[in-house]
């Protein structure tokens, strides 16, 4: 959907500053995400904690989410280096990497959205997710992500100055700039709306239904949905403010947003390193519950 290097300076014109000012805050935040998220997502892919309690489709979506999170985090060293120093990898690498990264982020967001829809249909409607198999759904999901990422490939360029170079998306006009911001914002808010609707409906159903006997699984899925929602709202809000700034020609607001984009975009990467912690916590809680139930059964057994 939206990605860090282009989010920070995505619609900026080349800076006139005589010296490059490293974005230390974003670089540090991304470094933490990389160090925590990469081993965490690898562990999820290898160990699959708590997955035995999920349907085959849910397992496929969870594994796809962990895989996309891992790929997303593996690109962070390039952007960390750019934020601290300069882009030295050439235009071709700039275009290819940003296109792949947009695909990954779109894929991740679409996966979380599908998880929300699947949980809604299963718990609220008591139906399976359409009649698509897990593999077909994932192929369709990644095709959509690839199509949505094409603008990043077309407009990504190198912004060079005397002392540094940056891999950014350059817009030739305000209209093009607004179209790019609106496209990302609309797609993002539609995804968040679907997540919020599904989450609210599932919570209502679970609270009303005494038959629901696997709350740990529901907590895991809903925690992933809520985390994704919370961490993406700031970025999408800044995008909308960017559209407003261009529409009313508010230069001071635009300059503030240029300084804010990098930080709120870096926050979205926290989502990729938090998901493994959510898996681990849910697995631990389920293990505790299972142990408690087994001990209770053993205590009651002599009375039978």
C-alpha positions as CSV (number, residue, x, y, z in Angstrom):
1,X,0.0,0.0,0.0
2,X,2.2,2.7,1.2
3,X,5.9,2.4,2.0
4,X,8.5,4.1,4.0
5,X,11.0,5.6,1.6
6,X,8.4,7.0,-0.6
7,X,6.1,8.0,2.3
8,X,8.7,10.2,3.8
9,X,9.5,12.2,0.7
10,X,7.1,10.7,-1.7
11,X,5.8,14.0,-3.1
12,X,8.6,16.2,-2.2
13,X,10.6,18.3,-4.6
14,X,14.4,18.1,-4.3
15,X,15.5,19.8,-1.2
16,X,17.5,23.1,-1.4
17,X,19.2,22.4,1.9
18,X,23.0,22.7,1.5
19,X,23.6,19.7,3.8
20,X,21.8,16.4,4.1
21,X,20.0,16.0,7.5
22,X,19.8,12.4,8.5
23,X,16.3,11.2,9.7
24,X,17.6,9.5,12.9
25,X,14.2,8.9,14.5
26,X,12.9,6.9,11.5
27,X,16.2,5.0,11.2
28,X,16.2,4.0,14.8
29,X,12.6,2.9,14.7
30,X,13.1,0.9,11.6
31,X,16.2,-0.7,13.1
32,X,14.2,-1.9,16.2
33,X,11.5,-3.3,13.9
34,X,14.1,-5.2,11.9
35,X,15.9,-6.7,14.9
36,X,12.6,-7.8,16.5
37,X,10.5,-8.6,13.5
38,X,12.8,-10.7,11.4
39,X,13.5,-13.5,13.9
40,X,9.9,-13.3,15.2
41,X,8.4,-13.9,11.8
42,X,10.9,-16.6,11.0
43,X,9.9,-18.3,14.2
44,X,6.2,-18.0,13.2
45,X,6.8,-19.6,9.8
46,X,8.8,-22.5,11.3
47,X,6.8,-23.1,14.5
48,X,3.3,-22.0,13.6
49,X,2.2,-21.3,17.1
50,X,-1.5,-21.8,17.8
51,X,-2.2,-22.6,14.2
52,X,-3.6,-26.1,14.9
53,X,-6.8,-24.4,16.3
54,X,-7.4,-22.5,13.0
55,X,-9.2,-23.6,9.8
56,X,-7.1,-24.4,6.8
57,X,-8.0,-21.0,5.2
58,X,-7.1,-19.1,8.4
59,X,-3.8,-21.0,8.5
60,X,-3.0,-20.0,4.9
61,X,-3.8,-16.4,5.6
62,X,-1.7,-16.3,8.8
63,X,1.3,-17.9,7.1
64,X,0.9,-15.5,4.2
65,X,0.8,-12.6,6.6
66,X,4.0,-13.8,8.4
67,X,5.7,-14.3,5.1
68,X,4.8,-10.8,3.8
69,X,5.8,-9.2,7.1
70,X,9.2,-11.0,6.9
71,X,9.8,-9.8,3.3
72,X,8.8,-6.3,4.2
73,X,11.2,-6.2,7.1
74,X,14.1,-7.6,5.1
75,X,14.1,-4.5,2.9
76,X,14.5,-2.1,5.8
77,X,18.4,-2.0,5.8
78,X,18.2,-0.2,2.4
79,X,15.9,2.5,3.8
80,X,17.8,2.8,7.1
81,X,21.0,3.4,5.1
82,X,19.3,6.0,2.9
83,X,17.9,7.9,5.9
84,X,21.3,8.0,7.6
85,X,23.5,8.5,4.5
86,X,22.3,8.5,0.9
87,X,20.9,6.3,-1.8
88,X,23.8,4.6,-3.6
89,X,22.1,1.7,-5.3
90,X,21.0,3.3,-8.6
91,X,17.7,4.0,-10.3
92,X,16.9,0.4,-11.4
93,X,17.3,-1.0,-7.8
94,X,15.2,2.0,-6.6
95,X,12.3,1.2,-8.9
96,X,12.4,-2.6,-8.4
97,X,12.7,-2.5,-4.7
98,X,10.0,0.0,-4.2
99,X,7.6,-1.9,-6.5
100,X,8.3,-5.1,-4.6
101,X,7.8,-3.4,-1.3
102,X,4.5,-1.9,-2.3
103,X,3.4,-5.3,-3.4
104,X,4.4,-6.8,0.0
105,X,2.6,-4.1,2.0
106,X,-0.5,-4.2,-0.2
107,X,-0.4,-8.0,0.2
108,X,-0.1,-7.7,4.0
109,X,-3.0,-5.3,4.3
110,X,-5.2,-7.3,2.0
111,X,-4.4,-10.5,4.0
112,X,-5.5,-8.8,7.3
113,X,-8.6,-7.6,5.5
114,X,-9.4,-11.2,4.3
115,X,-8.8,-12.5,7.8
116,X,-11.4,-10.0,9.1
117,X,-13.9,-11.0,6.4
118,X,-13.3,-14.7,7.0
119,X,-13.8,-14.3,10.7
120,X,-17.0,-12.3,10.2
121,X,-18.5,-14.9,7.8
122,X,-17.5,-17.8,10.1
123,X,-18.6,-16.4,13.4
124,X,-21.4,-14.0,12.5
125,X,-22.9,-15.6,9.3
126,X,-21.8,-19.2,10.1
127,X,-20.6,-19.5,6.5
128,X,-17.3,-20.4,4.9
129,X,-15.4,-17.7,3.0
130,X,-17.0,-18.0,-0.4
131,X,-15.9,-21.3,-2.0
132,X,-12.4,-20.3,-2.9
133,X,-9.6,-22.5,-1.8
134,X,-6.7,-21.0,0.2
135,X,-4.3,-21.1,-2.7
136,X,-6.7,-19.5,-5.2
137,X,-7.5,-16.7,-2.7
138,X,-3.8,-16.0,-2.1
139,X,-3.1,-15.9,-5.9
140,X,-5.9,-13.4,-6.4
141,X,-4.8,-11.4,-3.4
142,X,-1.2,-11.0,-4.7
143,X,-2.5,-10.2,-8.3
144,X,-4.5,-7.3,-6.9
145,X,-1.5,-6.2,-4.8
146,X,0.7,-6.3,-8.0
147,X,-1.7,-4.2,-9.9
148,X,-2.1,-1.6,-7.1
149,X,1.7,-1.2,-6.9
150,X,2.2,-0.2,-10.6
151,X,2.2,3.5,-9.9
152,X,5.1,3.1,-7.5
153,X,7.1,1.5,-10.3
154,X,6.3,4.2,-12.9
155,X,6.8,7.3,-10.8
156,X,9.7,6.3,-8.6
157,X,12.8,8.3,-9.4
158,X,16.2,9.4,-7.9
159,X,16.2,12.9,-6.4
160,X,19.8,14.0,-6.5
161,X,21.6,17.0,-5.1
162,X,25.2,17.9,-4.7
163,X,25.7,15.9,-1.5
164,X,23.1,13.1,-1.6
165,X,20.6,11.1,-3.5
166,X,17.2,9.8,-2.5
167,X,14.8,7.2,-3.9
168,X,11.5,9.0,-4.0
169,X,8.3,9.3,-6.0
170,X,8.3,12.5,-7.9
171,X,5.1,14.1,-9.1
172,X,5.1,16.5,-12.1
173,X,2.0,18.4,-11.0
174,X,-0.3,19.0,-8.0
175,X,-3.0,17.1,-9.7
176,X,-0.8,14.0,-10.0
177,X,0.3,14.4,-6.4
178,X,-3.3,14.6,-5.2
179,X,-4.3,11.6,-7.3
180,X,-1.6,9.5,-5.8
181,X,-2.5,10.5,-2.2
182,X,-6.2,9.9,-2.8
183,X,-5.6,6.5,-4.4
184,X,-3.6,5.3,-1.4
185,X,-6.0,6.9,1.1
186,X,-9.1,5.5,-0.5
187,X,-7.7,1.9,-0.7
188,X,-6.4,2.2,2.9
189,X,-9.6,3.5,4.4
190,X,-11.7,1.0,2.6
191,X,-9.5,-1.8,4.0
192,X,-9.7,-0.2,7.5
193,X,-13.5,0.2,7.3
194,X,-13.9,-3.5,6.4
195,X,-11.7,-4.5,9.3
196,X,-13.6,-2.3,11.8
197,X,-17.0,-3.5,10.6
198,X,-16.0,-7.1,10.8
199,X,-14.3,-6.6,14.2
200,X,-17.4,-4.9,15.7
201,X,-19.8,-7.5,14.4
202,X,-17.7,-10.4,15.6
203,X,-17.3,-8.9,19.1
204,X,-21.1,-8.5,19.3
205,X,-21.7,-12.1,18.2
206,X,-19.1,-13.6,20.6
207,X,-20.5,-11.6,23.5
208,X,-24.0,-12.9,22.8
209,X,-23.2,-16.4,21.9
210,X,-22.7,-18.9,24.6
211,X,-21.8,-21.6,22.1
212,X,-18.5,-19.9,21.2
213,X,-16.0,-22.2,22.7
214,X,-12.6,-21.0,21.3
215,X,-12.1,-17.4,22.6
216,X,-8.3,-17.6,22.2
217,X,-8.5,-18.0,18.4
218,X,-10.9,-15.1,18.2
219,X,-8.6,-12.9,20.4
220,X,-5.6,-13.7,18.2
221,X,-7.4,-12.7,14.9
222,X,-9.1,-9.6,16.4
223,X,-5.8,-8.5,18.0
224,X,-4.1,-8.6,14.6
225,X,-7.0,-6.7,13.1
226,X,-7.0,-4.0,15.8
227,X,-3.3,-3.6,15.7
228,X,-3.2,-3.1,12.0
229,X,-6.1,-0.6,12.2
230,X,-4.4,1.5,14.9
231,X,-1.0,1.6,13.3
232,X,-2.2,2.5,9.8
233,X,-4.7,5.3,10.8
234,X,-1.9,8.0,11.5
235,X,-0.3,7.5,8.1
236,X,-3.6,7.6,6.2
237,X,-4.7,10.6,8.2
238,X,-1.5,12.4,7.1
239,X,-2.2,11.5,3.5
240,X,-5.7,13.1,3.7
241,X,-4.2,16.2,5.3
242,X,-1.7,16.3,2.4
243,X,-4.7,16.3,-0.1
244,X,-6.2,19.2,1.9
245,X,-2.9,21.1,2.0
246,X,-2.6,20.9,-1.8
247,X,-6.3,21.8,-2.3
248,X,-6.1,25.0,-0.2
249,X,-2.5,25.7,-1.2
250,X,-1.4,25.7,2.4
251,X,2.4,25.7,2.2
252,X,3.0,25.6,6.0
253,X,0.8,22.6,6.5
254,X,2.5,20.8,3.6
255,X,6.0,21.5,5.0
256,X,4.8,20.1,8.4
257,X,3.5,17.0,6.7
258,X,6.8,16.5,4.8
259,X,8.5,16.3,8.2
260,X,5.8,14.0,9.6
261,X,5.5,11.4,6.8
262,X,8.7,9.6,7.6
263,X,7.8,9.0,11.2
264,X,4.2,7.9,10.7
265,X,5.3,5.6,7.9
266,X,8.0,4.1,10.1
267,X,5.3,3.4,12.7
268,X,3.4,1.2,10.1
269,X,6.4,-1.1,10.2
270,X,5.8,-1.8,13.9
271,X,2.8,-3.8,12.7
272,X,5.1,-6.3,11.0
273,X,7.2,-6.9,14.2
274,X,4.2,-7.0,16.5
275,X,2.3,-9.8,14.8
276,X,4.8,-12.5,16.0
277,X,4.4,-11.3,19.5
278,X,0.6,-11.6,19.2
279,X,1.0,-15.2,18.0
280,X,3.3,-16.0,20.8
281,X,1.0,-14.4,23.5
282,X,-2.1,-16.2,22.1
283,X,-0.2,-19.5,22.1
284,X,1.0,-19.0,25.7
285,X,-2.6,-18.1,26.9
286,X,-4.0,-21.2,25.1
287,X,-1.3,-23.4,26.7
288,X,-2.2,-22.0,30.1
289,X,-5.9,-22.6,29.5
290,X,-5.3,-26.2,28.3
291,X,-3.0,-26.9,31.3
292,X,-5.6,-25.5,33.7
293,X,-8.4,-27.6,32.1
294,X,-6.3,-30.7,32.3
295,X,-5.5,-30.2,35.9
296,X,-9.2,-29.5,36.7
297,X,-10.1,-32.7,34.9
298,X,-7.5,-34.7,36.9
299,X,-8.8,-33.2,40.1
300,X,-12.4,-34.2,39.3
301,X,-11.6,-37.6,38.0
302,X,-11.5,-39.5,41.4
303,X,-15.0,-38.1,42.2
304,X,-16.4,-39.9,39.1
